[in-house]
Amino acid sequence: MAVVWDIKEIRTDIDQGITYVHYCASDQETSGSGLEIRIYDGYYDAFVEFNPDPSAEDYTDFASLSKEQVLGWVKGSIGDDMVTTIENAIANQITRAKGSSQTTEMPWTE
């Protein structure tokens, strides 16, 4: 799968300009089937703050915003390098989870 970015919370000022965005990014990988199915997750969440300017030429009214537009602001705010770092960290979480060994045996014998 690919990393999915989402918005968890938005806060606005009195003019309904976005001042705070709580976002997350996640991915999931499944292996096996039936009783042997394993789901491995990677997750990251954080927030960014903005200072909206309603007089700006490119200002978008709150009611006209799309999720994709706000995610674009988030990614633009944190920068391409951080987007890549987050996505790599999520992939590493999944890789580590897949590599961890868990035992289902008991330490005693009957």
Phi, psi and omega per residue, in radians:
M1 nan 3.050 3.082
A2 -1.966 2.732 3.116
V3 -1.117 2.309 3.118
V4 -1.859 2.215 3.096
W5 -1.742 2.465 -3.107
D6 -2.538 2.828 3.083
I7 -1.853 2.206 3.137
K8 -1.671 -0.618 -3.085
E9 -2.747 2.532 3.042
I10 -2.254 2.402 3.015
R11 -2.090 2.538 -3.111
T12 -2.196 2.845 3.036
D13 -1.579 -3.014 -3.075
I14 -1.094 -0.464 3.120
D15 -1.587 0.148 -3.081
Q16 1.124 0.506 2.982
G17 -1.476 2.402 -3.099
I18 -1.251 2.175 -3.140
T19 -1.947 -0.318 -3.033
Y20 -2.632 2.327 3.061
V21 -2.309 2.087 3.010
H22 -1.640 2.068 -3.079
Y23 -2.150 2.869 3.053
C24 -2.523 2.811 3.057
A25 -2.394 2.438 -3.102
S26 -2.628 2.814 3.050
D27 -2.619 2.850 -3.074
Q28 -2.608 2.458 3.082
E29 -2.297 2.363 -3.118
T30 -2.006 2.400 3.027
S31 -2.381 2.733 -3.125
G32 1.376 -3.070 3.124
S33 -2.693 2.910 3.123
G34 1.010 -2.316 -3.140
L35 -1.249 -0.254 -3.116
E36 -1.693 0.167 -3.105
I37 -1.214 2.436 3.107
R38 -2.288 2.351 3.100
I39 -2.050 2.164 -3.128
Y40 -1.959 2.262 -3.078
D41 -2.036 2.632 2.952
G42 -2.289 2.473 -3.028
Y43 -2.622 2.542 3.067
Y44 -2.565 2.427 2.990
D45 -2.527 2.658 -3.105
A46 -2.859 -2.987 3.082
F47 -2.485 2.763 3.006
V48 -2.269 2.660 3.104
E49 -2.029 2.574 -3.117
F50 -2.247 2.744 3.023
N51 -2.063 1.540 -3.050
P52 -1.175 2.563 3.105
D53 -2.191 1.718 -3.107
P54 -1.065 -0.305 3.137
S55 -1.551 -0.097 3.141
A56 -1.170 2.530 -3.105
E57 -1.071 -0.615 -3.100
D58 -1.679 0.248 3.125
Y59 -1.116 2.370 3.115
T60 -1.988 2.254 3.101
D61 -1.048 2.474 -3.082
F62 -0.890 -0.795 -3.094
A63 -1.139 -0.319 -3.109
S64 -1.705 -0.050 -3.116
L65 -1.264 2.582 3.023
S66 -1.985 2.792 3.089
K67 -1.027 -0.731 -3.130
E68 -1.091 -0.659 3.132
Q69 -1.146 -0.788 3.141
V70 -1.156 -0.709 3.069
L71 -1.091 -0.617 3.065
G72 -1.090 -0.709 3.075
W73 -1.095 -0.767 -3.134
V74 -1.038 -0.922 -3.107
K75 -1.111 -0.657 3.085
G76 -1.143 -0.630 -3.132
S77 -1.205 -0.712 -3.110
I78 -1.510 -0.344 3.075
G79 1.568 2.707 -3.111
D80 -1.040 -0.681 -3.124
D81 -1.104 -0.713 3.140
M82 -1.234 -0.647 3.069
V83 -1.016 -0.805 3.126
T84 -1.112 -0.736 3.122
T85 -1.060 -0.776 3.131
I86 -1.096 -0.834 -3.117
E87 -1.133 -0.647 3.074
N88 -1.179 -0.676 3.122
A89 -1.107 -0.683 3.105
I90 -1.128 -0.771 3.099
A91 -1.074 -0.689 3.121
N92 -1.169 -0.648 3.079
Q93 -1.028 -0.773 -3.132
I94 -1.153 -0.768 3.132
T95 -1.059 -0.780 3.125
R96 -1.117 -0.710 -3.138
A97 -1.125 -0.679 3.129
K98 -1.197 -0.513 -3.100
G99 -1.502 -0.205 -3.122
S100 -1.335 2.457 3.131
S101 -1.814 2.302 3.093
Q102 -2.127 2.372 -3.124
T103 -1.725 2.585 3.086
T104 -1.998 0.121 -3.135
E105 -1.589 2.816 3.114
M106 -1.659 2.628 -3.131
P107 -1.352 -0.032 -3.125
W108 -2.123 2.861 3.090
T109 -1.959 2.634 -3.124
E110 -1.609 nan nan
